[in-house]
Amino acid sequence: MVGGTTALAIGVGVAVGGGIFRTPGDIARGLGSPGWIVAAWVCGGLFTLAAGLVTAELATRFPEAGGEYVFLREAYGEFMAFFFGWSYTIFIIGCGAAAIAVPLGEVSCSLLGIAANWAPWIAVGSTVAVTAVNCAGLRVGADTQNVLSFLKVGALLAIMGLAFWHGPATVENPPAAIETPTGWGIWLAFFIAFRQVLWCYDGTTDSVKMAEEIHDVKRSLTRALIGSSVLLTVVYVGLNIAFMYVLPPAVLARSDFVANDVLRAIIGPSGRRLMAGLTALVCLGSLASTTLATVRVTYALARDGLAFGALGRMSASQAPVIALIGVGLLTIAFIVSGGFNEVLSVYAFTASILFSLSYATLLVFRARERERRADIFRCPGGVFVAILLIVIQAGVAFGAAYSYRRGAMWSVAIFAAISAFYFVWKHFGTAVRVDNPTQRT
């Protein structure tokens, strides 16, 4: 069993990845104005807090391994659970981990001074290493990601403090200020930026997948979900203000890894290499946290007889080893299939659809409720908050599909294949199940 500190560390650890270093330049290019940039990060934090509150109610209703998978199973039945579980395993775990590993490979090449074509291989190697650590057991994986999570937050706070201490940097031949869009253009640009911001916050609710293994779920998990949202909002908003305090948005807009260039402006050429090392540490910690928590969905799917029985076996050290290896292989497949922007677009499209289904379960459970339960956390304004989250996610899905249509088409095709596979599984699946999928290996 793990406590609230580990639950908080998982949420922070998954969310704080390469995104906070990879996306600020893109956001600066799209918005230009410091006010709009800060507003995008604040709105992302508010969205994350709302999602945490809804998820806290759902998790305390059903404190089982699997998180959103369990909510859908209880709300909609076996077919939707099967669809969500397999889709989540492929897209959220596999594709999501790849979107963390790819920047890790890129920044590692910069750190080591080697050719960029080595980036995918470094990403693959990192995936293998993290999978091996998590296969060692829950305690080893939890301790590793706890240390990495707090190191990451400490590194971000140190960068923020250093930036404010240094002040504005001198820029030779500064580019012209970016013209902020007007009219409907600014709202379109803001929405695109908001989608990128959400990626940086994504993962703060992943600790719910381990609800079955957390002490005092109602108190510990709820505090962890709220705490991780608030902490990340403060860190992200403060960090972006610090970036713009050192370098103007027009300069940030030319950077792929903003923090690298900010640190270089503060302490010279060695700052870029130092920041590359910190970025690699951040990405590695996020990758470790992602695979530790989210694989519980695949485990729960198998435990219910909706996936191959081996995926539901837990080792003596509380590690679903076969499931970890399986999602590791999926991650590697996504790494070699495309670059960061393509992988991120596929993730944004599929995640917005799947999590909308999860938020909608709160509406189902509230409608079924005959009396208030004292043993659960109730989200303030739960119905309204859930509907608002669904509407926002629908917009994110549309934007992701518009920006990478080929990826969206392939995603829909895979969704359809999973749906069809359910009926095949119902007919033939008994032959590949085990009598007790939760048996220890």
C-alpha positions in Angstrom: 0.0 0.0 0.0 1.1 3.6 -0.7 0.1 6.9 1.0 -1.0 10.3 0.0 2.6 11.5 -0.6 3.1 8.9 -3.3 -0.3 9.7 -4.8 0.7 13.4 -5.0 4.1 12.5 -6.4 2.6 10.3 -9.1 0.3 13.2 -10.3 3.1 15.7 -10.3 5.6 13.2 -11.7 3.5 12.2 -14.7 2.5 15.8 -15.5 6.0 17.4 -15.2 7.6 16.1 -18.3 9.2 17.5 -21.5 6.0 19.4 -22.3 6.9 22.3 -20.0 10.1 22.8 -21.9 8.9 21.9 -25.4 5.6 23.9 -25.6 6.3 27.5 -24.3 8.0 28.5 -27.5 5.1 27.3 -29.6 2.6 29.1 -27.3 4.7 32.3 -27.5 4.6 32.1 -31.3 0.9 31.7 -31.4 -0.2 34.3 -28.7 2.7 36.9 -28.6 1.2 38.8 -25.7 2.5 38.0 -22.2 -1.0 38.5 -20.8 -2.5 36.0 -23.1 0.3 33.5 -22.5 -0.2 33.7 -18.7 -4.0 33.4 -19.1 -3.5 30.2 -21.1 -1.5 28.6 -18.3 -3.9 29.8 -15.6 -6.9 28.4 -17.5 -5.1 25.1 -18.0 -4.6 24.9 -14.2 -8.3 25.7 -13.6 -9.3 22.9 -16.0 -6.9 20.5 -14.3 -8.4 21.4 -10.9 -11.9 20.8 -12.1 -10.9 17.5 -13.6 -9.3 16.5 -10.3 -12.4 17.3 -8.4 -14.7 15.2 -10.7 -12.2 12.4 -10.7 -11.9 12.5 -6.9 -15.6 11.9 -6.5 -15.5 9.0 -9.0 -12.5 7.4 -7.4 -14.0 7.5 -3.9 -17.2 5.9 -5.3 -15.1 3.1 -6.8 -11.7 2.8 -5.1 -10.4 0.0 -7.3 -7.3 -0.5 -9.5 -8.0 0.9 -13.0 -9.4 4.4 -12.4 -11.5 5.6 -15.3 -11.8 2.0 -16.6 -13.7 1.1 -13.5 -15.9 4.2 -13.7 -17.0 3.3 -17.3 -17.5 -0.4 -16.4 -19.9 0.5 -13.6 -21.7 3.2 -15.6 -22.0 1.7 -19.0 -21.3 -2.0 -18.8 -18.8 -4.5 -20.2 -18.6 -3.3 -23.9 -17.6 0.3 -22.9 -15.2 -1.0 -20.4 -13.6 -3.2 -23.0 -13.4 -0.3 -25.5 -12.0 2.1 -23.0 -9.5 -0.3 -21.5 -7.9 -1.4 -24.8 -8.1 2.2 -26.3 -6.5 3.6 -23.1 -3.7 0.9 -23.2 -2.9 1.7 -26.8 -3.3 5.5 -27.0 -3.0 6.9 -23.5 -0.3 4.6 -22.1 1.6 3.7 -25.3 1.2 7.0 -27.2 1.4 9.2 -24.1 4.6 7.6 -22.9 6.1 8.0 -26.4 5.2 11.7 -26.3 7.4 11.9 -23.2 10.2 9.6 -24.4 10.7 11.4 -27.8 11.7 14.8 -26.2 13.9 12.9 -23.8 15.7 11.5 -26.8 16.0 14.9 -28.5 17.4 16.7 -25.5 19.7 13.8 -24.7 21.3 14.2 -28.1 21.8 17.9 -27.4 23.3 17.1 -24.0 25.7 14.4 -25.3 26.6 16.3 -28.5 25.6 13.5 -30.8 23.6 13.3 -34.1 19.9 13.9 -33.8 19.1 10.6 -35.6 20.1 8.9 -32.3 17.1 10.4 -30.5 14.6 7.6 -31.2 17.1 5.0 -30.0 17.8 6.9 -26.8 14.0 7.2 -26.3 13.7 3.4 -26.8 16.5 2.7 -24.3 14.9 5.0 -21.7 11.6 3.1 -22.1 13.3 -0.2 -21.6 15.1 1.1 -18.5 12.0 2.5 -16.9 10.0 -0.6 -17.6 12.7 -2.7 -15.9 12.6 -0.5 -12.8 8.8 -0.7 -12.5 8.9 -4.5 -13.0 11.1 -4.7 -9.9 7.9 -4.0 -7.8 5.6 -1.3 -6.6 7.8 -0.2 -3.7 10.9 0.2 -5.9 8.9 2.0 -8.6 7.1 4.2 -6.1 10.3 5.2 -4.3 12.1 5.9 -7.6 9.3 8.1 -9.0 8.9 9.9 -5.6 12.6 10.9 -5.7 12.5 11.9 -9.3 9.2 13.9 -8.9 10.6 16.0 -6.0 13.9 16.5 -7.8 12.0 17.8 -10.9 9.8 20.2 -9.0 12.9 21.4 -7.1 14.8 22.0 -10.4 11.9 24.0 -11.8 11.7 26.2 -8.7 15.5 26.7 -8.9 15.2 27.8 -12.5 12.4 30.2 -11.6 14.3 31.7 -8.7 17.5 32.1 -10.8 15.5 33.8 -13.6 13.9 36.4 -11.2 17.3 36.9 -9.5 19.1 37.6 -12.8 16.5 39.8 -14.5 16.1 40.7 -18.2 19.0 39.5 -20.4 20.6 41.5 -23.2 19.6 40.1 -26.6 21.7 40.9 -29.6 19.6 41.8 -32.7 16.3 41.1 -31.0 13.5 40.1 -33.4 10.5 42.3 -33.9 7.7 41.9 -31.3 5.1 39.3 -32.3 1.8 40.8 -33.4 -1.0 39.4 -31.2 -4.0 38.2 -33.3 -7.1 40.3 -33.1 -10.9 39.5 -33.2 -11.7 35.9 -33.6 -8.1 35.2 -34.4 -6.9 35.6 -30.8 -9.5 33.1 -29.6 -8.5 30.6 -32.2 -4.8 31.1 -31.2 -5.7 30.8 -27.5 -7.5 27.6 -28.1 -4.6 26.1 -30.0 -2.3 27.2 -27.2 -4.7 25.8 -24.6 -4.5 22.4 -26.2 -0.7 22.5 -25.8 -1.0 23.7 -22.2 -3.3 20.8 -21.3 -0.6 18.4 -22.4 1.7 19.9 -19.8 -0.9 19.4 -17.1 -2.0 16.0 -18.2 -1.4 13.2 -15.8 -2.3 14.9 -12.5 -5.2 12.4 -12.1 -3.2 9.3 -12.9 -2.9 8.3 -9.2 -6.6 7.2 -9.3 -5.5 4.1 -11.2 -3.8 3.0 -8.0 -6.8 3.8 -5.7 -6.9 0.1 -4.6 -3.4 0.5 -3.3 -3.7 3.8 -1.5 -4.4 4.2 2.3 -7.6 6.2 3.2 -8.7 6.9 -0.3 -11.3 9.6 0.5 -8.8 11.8 2.3 -5.4 10.9 0.8 -6.4 10.7 -2.8 -8.7 13.8 -2.8 -5.9 15.9 -1.2 -3.4 14.5 -3.7 -5.6 15.3 -6.7 -6.3 18.9 -5.5 -2.7 19.4 -4.3 -1.1 18.3 -7.6 -3.3 20.6 -9.6 -2.6 23.7 -7.4 1.1 23.0 -7.2 1.5 22.6 -10.9 -0.5 25.7 -11.6 1.7 27.8 -9.3 4.9 26.3 -10.8 3.9 26.5 -14.5 2.5 30.0 -14.3 5.5 31.2 -12.2 8.0 29.5 -14.6 6.5 31.1 -17.7 6.5 34.5 -16.1 10.1 33.9 -15.2 10.9 32.9 -18.8 9.4 36.1 -20.1 11.1 38.2 -17.5 14.5 37.1 -18.8 13.7 36.9 -22.6 10.8 38.6 -24.4 8.1 36.4 -26.1 9.5 37.2 -29.6 12.8 35.6 -28.6 11.1 32.6 -26.8 9.1 32.0 -30.0 12.3 31.1 -31.8 13.2 28.3 -29.3 12.2 24.6 -29.3 13.4 24.2 -25.6 12.8 27.6 -24.0 14.4 26.8 -20.6 17.7 25.8 -22.3 17.9 29.3 -23.9 16.8 31.1 -20.8 19.5 29.4 -18.7 22.1 30.1 -21.4 21.1 33.8 -21.3 21.6 33.8 -17.5 24.9 31.8 -17.0 26.4 31.5 -20.5 26.9 28.6 -22.9 27.3 26.1 -20.1 23.7 26.9 -19.0 22.3 25.3 -22.1 24.1 22.0 -21.4 23.0 22.1 -17.7 19.4 22.7 -18.7 19.5 19.9 -21.2 20.6 17.6 -18.3 17.7 18.8 -16.1 15.3 18.4 -19.0 16.4 14.8 -19.5 15.9 14.2 -15.7 12.4 15.7 -15.9 11.4 13.6 -18.9 12.8 10.4 -17.3 10.9 11.0 -14.1 7.7 11.6 -16.0 8.2 8.4 -18.0 8.7 6.4 -14.8 5.6 7.8 -13.2 3.5 7.3 -16.3 4.2 3.6 -16.6 3.9 3.0 -12.8 0.3 4.2 -12.5 -1.4 3.9 -15.9 -0.6 0.2 -16.5 -3.2 -0.5 -13.7 -5.9 0.0 -16.3 -4.5 -2.8 -18.5 -4.2 -4.9 -15.3 -7.8 -4.3 -14.4 -9.0 -5.1 -17.9 -7.3 -8.5 -17.7 -8.5 -9.1 -14.2 -12.1 -8.7 -15.4 -11.5 -11.2 -18.2 -11.5 -8.7 -21.0 -7.8 -9.1 -22.0 -5.3 -11.8 -22.0 -5.0 -13.4 -18.6 -1.2 -12.9 -18.4 -1.7 -9.1 -18.4 -3.6 -9.4 -15.1 -0.9 -11.4 -13.2 0.8 -9.5 -10.4 4.3 -10.5 -9.2 5.1 -11.1 -5.6 6.4 -7.5 -5.4 3.1 -6.1 -6.7 4.2 -5.4 -10.2 2.1 -6.4 -13.3 5.2 -7.5 -15.1 3.6 -8.8 -18.4 1.4 -5.7 -18.6 4.4 -3.4 -18.1 6.3 -5.2 -20.8 3.3 -5.0 -23.2 2.8 -1.3 -22.8 6.6 -0.8 -23.1 6.5 -2.4 -26.5 3.5 -0.2 -27.5 5.5 2.9 -26.4 8.4 1.8 -28.6 6.1 1.3 -31.6 4.8 4.9 -31.3 8.4 6.2 -30.8 9.5 4.8 -34.1 6.3 5.8 -36.0 6.6 9.6 -35.9 7.9 12.8 -34.4 6.8 14.7 -31.3 4.1 16.8 -32.9 2.5 13.9 -34.7 2.5 11.7 -31.5 1.1 14.6 -29.4 -1.7 15.3 -31.9 -2.8 11.6 -31.8 -2.7 11.6 -28.0 -4.7 14.9 -27.7 -7.4 13.6 -30.1 -7.9 10.2 -28.4 -7.4 11.4 -24.8 -10.1 14.1 -25.1 -12.6 11.5 -26.4 -11.8 8.9 -23.7 -11.7 11.2 -20.8 -15.0 12.8 -21.9 -16.5 9.4 -21.5 -15.1 9.2 -18.0 -16.4 12.6 -17.0 -19.8 11.7 -18.3 -20.0 8.8 -15.8 -20.5 11.3 -13.0 -23.8 12.3 -14.6 -24.9 8.7 -14.7 -24.0 8.0 -11.0 -25.6 11.2 -9.8 -28.8 10.3 -11.7 -28.9 6.8 -10.2 -28.2 8.1 -6.7 -31.1 7.7 -4.2 -29.3 9.2 -1.2 -26.1 11.0 -0.4 -23.2 8.7 0.7 -21.1 9.9 3.5 -18.0 7.8 2.4 -17.4 9.7 -0.8 -16.0 13.1 -1.8 -18.6 15.1 -3.6 -17.4 17.5 -6.3 -18.9 21.0 -5.8 -21.3 21.7 -8.7 -20.4 18.2 -10.0 -22.9 18.0 -12.9 -22.1 21.5 -14.2 -18.3 20.9 -13.9 -18.5 17.5 -15.7 -20.5 19.0 -18.6 -18.1 21.9 -18.9 -15.1 19.5 -19.0 -16.9 17.4 -21.7 -17.5 20.5 -23.9 -13.9 21.7 -23.6 -12.6 18.2 -24.4 -14.8 18.1 -27.5 -13.2 21.3 -28.7 -9.7 19.8 -28.0 -10.6 16.7 -30.1 -11.8 18.9 -33.0 -8.7 21.0 -32.9 -6.3 18.0 -32.8 -8.2 16.3 -35.7 -8.0 19.5 -37.7 -4.2 19.9 -37.1 -3.3 16.3 -37.9 -6.1 14.7 -40.0 -4.2 11.6 -40.9 -3.5 10.7 -37.3 -7.2 11.3 -36.4 -8.4 9.0 -39.2 -6.0 6.2 -38.1 -7.2 6.7 -34.5 -10.9 6.4 -35.5 -10.0 3.3 -37.5 -8.3 1.7 -34.4 -11.3 2.7 -32.3 -13.6 0.9 -34.8 -11.3 -2.2 -34.8 -11.4 -2.3 -30.9 -15.2 -2.2 -31.0 -15.3 -5.0 -33.5 -12.7 -7.0 -31.5 -15.0 -7.0 -28.5 -17.5 -9.3 -30.3 -14.7 -11.6 -31.4 -13.3 -11.6 -27.8 -16.7 -12.5 -26.4 -16.9 -15.5 -28.8 -13.3 -16.8 -28.6 -11.8 -15.0 -25.6 -12.5 -17.8 -23.1 -9.8 -19.9 -24.8 -7.1 -17.4 -23.9 -8.1 -16.5 -20.4 -6.7 -18.0 -17.2 -8.8 -19.3 -14.4 -7.4 -16.8 -12.0 -5.9 -13.8 -13.8 -4.8 -12.2 -10.6 -2.6 -15.1 -9.5 0.9 -14.2 -8.6 3.8 -15.2 -10.8 
